[in-house]
C-alpha cells in the first residue's frame, strides 16, 4: 500500500506544491482546508497529473475536531505517513510587540499551537506501532529570530517551535521524524501574497517559489537529521 501525506492548509501556494512534490514520489494525498470548491479544484488538478488525492473540509481553529478528521482520512486511505501542517490565517499579519494584546494571541493559539499538538497526538500511536512517520510544520522566521515591529503571532510560533524541538528529540530513535521550516519570505501564489498585492503594501520580505519550499521539505523528510531549516538561508 502506497504511503499517504496529509496536507493541512492545502491552498494555492505551499500546500499545493507539497502535494505535488510528494505525489511525484508515489504518495497519495489527503488535502485539508476550509473551502470545498478549492479542495475539489486541487483534487482535479492532481488527478490530471496522475496523483491520487481526496479533500477533507475542516476548521483548524477547532482542535477538538482533530480526532474525527484523522479518522476520516484513515477511513479513505487506510493510513497516514506524513503530516505537513501549514494553514493560513488572515490574522497572521505583523505588528509591534508593544501593541500585541492577549486577545490576538488567544485567537491564534488554537490553529497554530493547540491543533498541531492534537494532530500529533492523533497520529502518534500509528507511527509508533509502525516505527515510521513524519510531522512537518511551516512557520515564519520571526518565530526563530524576533524582529522589533514584526511581532503579531510570532510568540505563538515560538511556542510550537519549542514543542517540536522537544518532540524531535523524544521520537527520533523510534523512527519518527519531526521537522519545521521557517520561511522568511512571502510565498508566491499563496493567499498571503494575494492579500499583500491587493493591499499595495510591502512586507519587506523577498518572494519565494513554493516549489522550492516543497523541495526543502522533501529533502528534510528523506534525510531526517535536521529539526529546523530557515529559507531563504
C-alpha positions as CSV (number, residue, x, y, z in Angstrom):
1,X,0.0,0.0,0.0
2,X,1.5,3.3,-1.1
3,X,2.2,6.0,1.6
4,X,0.0,8.9,2.4
5,X,0.7,12.6,3.1
6,X,-1.9,14.7,4.7
7,X,-1.5,18.4,3.8
8,X,-3.1,20.7,6.4
9,X,-3.9,24.1,5.0
10,X,-3.9,22.9,1.4
11,X,-4.0,26.2,-0.5
12,X,-2.7,27.5,-3.8
13,X,0.8,28.1,-2.6
14,X,2.9,25.8,-0.4
15,X,0.2,23.2,0.2
16,X,-0.3,22.6,-3.5
17,X,3.4,22.4,-4.1
18,X,4.0,19.9,-1.2
19,X,1.1,17.7,-2.5
20,X,2.7,17.6,-6.0
21,X,6.2,17.0,-4.7
22,X,5.3,14.1,-2.6
23,X,2.8,12.9,-5.1
24,X,5.5,12.6,-7.7
25,X,7.2,10.1,-5.4
26,X,4.1,7.9,-5.3
27,X,2.4,9.3,-2.2
28,X,-1.4,9.5,-2.1
29,X,-2.5,12.9,-0.8
30,X,-5.1,14.0,1.7
31,X,-5.9,17.7,1.4
32,X,-7.3,19.5,4.4
33,X,-8.7,23.0,4.1
34,X,-11.8,25.1,4.9
35,X,-13.3,25.6,1.5
36,X,-14.7,22.7,-0.5
37,X,-14.5,24.4,-4.0
38,X,-10.8,25.0,-3.7
39,X,-10.2,21.4,-2.5
40,X,-12.2,19.9,-5.3
41,X,-10.3,22.0,-7.9
42,X,-6.9,20.9,-6.4
43,X,-8.0,17.2,-6.4
44,X,-8.9,17.5,-10.1
45,X,-5.6,19.1,-10.9
46,X,-3.6,16.4,-9.1
47,X,-5.7,13.7,-10.7
48,X,-4.8,15.1,-14.1
49,X,-1.1,14.7,-13.1
50,X,-1.6,11.1,-12.0
51,X,-1.7,11.8,-8.3
52,X,-4.4,10.2,-6.2
53,X,-5.9,12.8,-3.8
54,X,-9.0,13.5,-1.7
55,X,-10.2,16.6,0.0
56,X,-11.4,17.0,3.6
57,X,-13.0,20.2,4.9
58,X,-12.0,21.3,8.4
59,X,-11.7,24.3,10.6
60,X,-8.2,24.0,12.0
61,X,-9.0,26.6,14.7
62,X,-11.1,23.8,16.4
63,X,-8.6,21.3,17.9
64,X,-11.4,19.2,19.4
65,X,-12.4,18.1,15.9
66,X,-8.9,16.7,15.0
67,X,-9.6,13.0,16.1
68,X,-12.6,12.8,13.8
69,X,-10.7,14.4,10.9
70,X,-7.8,12.0,11.3
71,X,-10.3,9.1,11.4
72,X,-11.9,10.3,8.2
73,X,-8.5,10.4,6.4
74,X,-7.7,6.9,7.6
75,X,-11.1,5.6,6.5
76,X,-10.3,6.9,3.0
77,X,-6.7,6.0,2.7
78,X,-6.0,3.3,5.3
79,X,-3.0,5.0,6.8
80,X,-1.2,8.3,7.3
81,X,2.6,8.5,6.9
82,X,3.4,12.2,6.8
83,X,1.7,15.4,8.0
84,X,2.6,18.8,6.6
85,X,1.0,21.5,8.7
86,X,0.9,25.0,7.2
87,X,-2.5,26.7,7.4
88,X,-3.1,30.3,6.6
89,X,-5.0,32.9,8.7
90,X,-5.8,36.5,7.8
91,X,-4.6,37.3,11.4
92,X,-1.0,36.4,10.6
93,X,0.0,40.0,9.9
94,X,2.9,41.7,11.7
95,X,2.7,44.3,14.3
96,X,4.8,45.8,17.2
97,X,5.1,43.7,20.3
98,X,4.0,46.8,22.3
99,X,0.7,46.7,20.5
100,X,0.1,43.0,20.8
101,X,-2.6,42.0,23.3
102,X,-3.9,38.8,24.9
103,X,-6.9,38.7,22.5
104,X,-4.7,38.5,19.4
105,X,-2.5,35.7,20.9
106,X,-5.6,33.8,22.2
107,X,-7.1,34.0,18.7
108,X,-4.0,32.4,17.2
109,X,-3.4,29.7,19.8
110,X,-5.9,27.1,18.5
111,X,-4.8,27.0,14.9
112,X,-1.1,27.5,15.4
113,X,-0.4,25.7,18.7
114,X,-3.3,23.6,20.0
115,X,-4.4,21.9,16.8
116,X,-0.9,20.8,15.6
117,X,-0.4,19.3,19.1
118,X,-3.7,17.4,18.8
119,X,-2.7,16.2,15.3
120,X,0.5,14.7,16.6
121,X,-1.4,13.0,19.4
122,X,-3.9,11.5,16.9
123,X,-1.3,10.0,14.6
124,X,1.4,9.1,17.1
125,X,0.0,5.7,18.1
126,X,0.0,4.6,14.4
127,X,3.5,5.9,13.8
128,X,4.9,4.3,17.0
129,X,3.4,0.9,16.1
130,X,4.9,1.2,12.6
131,X,8.2,2.7,13.6
132,X,7.9,5.4,11.0
133,X,6.2,8.7,10.4
134,X,7.0,12.4,9.9
135,X,5.5,15.6,11.1
136,X,6.5,18.8,9.1
137,X,5.4,22.2,10.2
138,X,5.7,25.6,8.4
139,X,6.3,28.7,10.5
140,X,7.5,32.3,10.0
141,X,11.1,33.2,10.5
142,X,10.1,35.7,13.2
143,X,9.3,32.7,15.5
144,X,13.1,31.9,15.3
145,X,14.6,35.5,15.1
146,X,12.4,38.1,16.8
147,X,12.3,41.4,15.0
148,X,11.1,44.6,16.6
149,X,8.0,45.8,14.9
150,X,7.2,42.4,13.4
151,X,5.7,40.5,16.3
152,X,2.0,39.7,15.9
153,X,1.6,35.9,16.3
154,X,5.3,35.3,16.4
155,X,5.2,34.3,20.1
156,X,2.7,31.5,19.2
157,X,5.1,30.3,16.5
158,X,7.9,30.3,19.1
159,X,5.8,28.1,21.4
160,X,5.1,25.5,18.7
161,X,8.8,25.6,17.7
162,X,9.8,24.8,21.3
163,X,7.4,21.8,21.3
164,X,8.7,20.5,18.0
165,X,12.3,20.6,19.2
166,X,11.4,18.5,22.2
167,X,9.3,16.2,20.1
168,X,12.1,15.6,17.7
169,X,14.5,14.7,20.4
170,X,12.0,12.2,22.0
171,X,10.8,10.5,18.8
172,X,13.9,10.2,16.5
173,X,15.0,6.9,17.9
174,X,11.6,5.5,17.4
175,X,11.9,6.2,13.6
176,X,9.6,9.2,13.7
177,X,10.9,12.5,12.2
178,X,9.8,15.9,13.3
179,X,10.9,19.0,11.3
180,X,10.0,22.6,10.9
181,X,10.6,25.0,8.0
182,X,10.8,28.7,9.0
183,X,10.0,30.9,6.0
184,X,11.5,34.4,5.8
185,X,9.7,35.4,2.7
186,X,6.3,35.9,1.0
187,X,5.2,32.7,-0.7
188,X,4.3,33.2,-4.3
189,X,0.8,32.1,-5.4
190,X,-0.4,31.9,-1.8
191,X,-3.3,33.7,-0.2
192,X,-1.0,35.8,1.8
193,X,0.8,37.1,-1.3
194,X,-2.5,37.9,-2.9
195,X,-3.6,39.9,0.2
196,X,-0.3,41.8,0.1
197,X,-0.7,42.5,-3.6
198,X,-4.3,43.7,-3.1
199,X,-3.3,46.0,-0.3
200,X,-0.4,47.6,-2.1
201,X,1.7,47.1,1.0
202,X,5.1,45.5,1.3
203,X,6.3,43.1,3.9
204,X,9.9,43.8,3.2
205,X,10.5,40.1,2.7
206,X,11.7,38.5,-0.6
207,X,9.3,36.3,-2.6
208,X,10.0,32.5,-2.8
209,X,8.5,29.9,-5.1
210,X,6.5,27.3,-3.1
211,X,8.0,24.6,-5.3
212,X,11.4,25.5,-3.8
213,X,9.9,25.1,-0.3
214,X,8.4,21.8,-1.2
215,X,11.8,20.6,-2.3
216,X,13.2,21.7,1.0
217,X,10.6,19.6,2.8
218,X,11.3,16.5,0.6
219,X,15.0,16.8,1.4
220,X,14.2,17.2,5.1
221,X,11.9,14.2,5.0
222,X,14.4,11.9,3.2
223,X,17.5,12.9,5.2
224,X,15.7,13.2,8.6
225,X,18.6,14.6,10.6
226,X,17.7,18.3,10.8
227,X,14.9,19.5,13.0
228,X,14.8,23.0,11.5
229,X,15.6,24.9,8.4
230,X,15.3,28.5,7.6
231,X,14.5,29.5,4.0
232,X,15.9,31.6,2.5
233,X,19.0,30.8,4.5
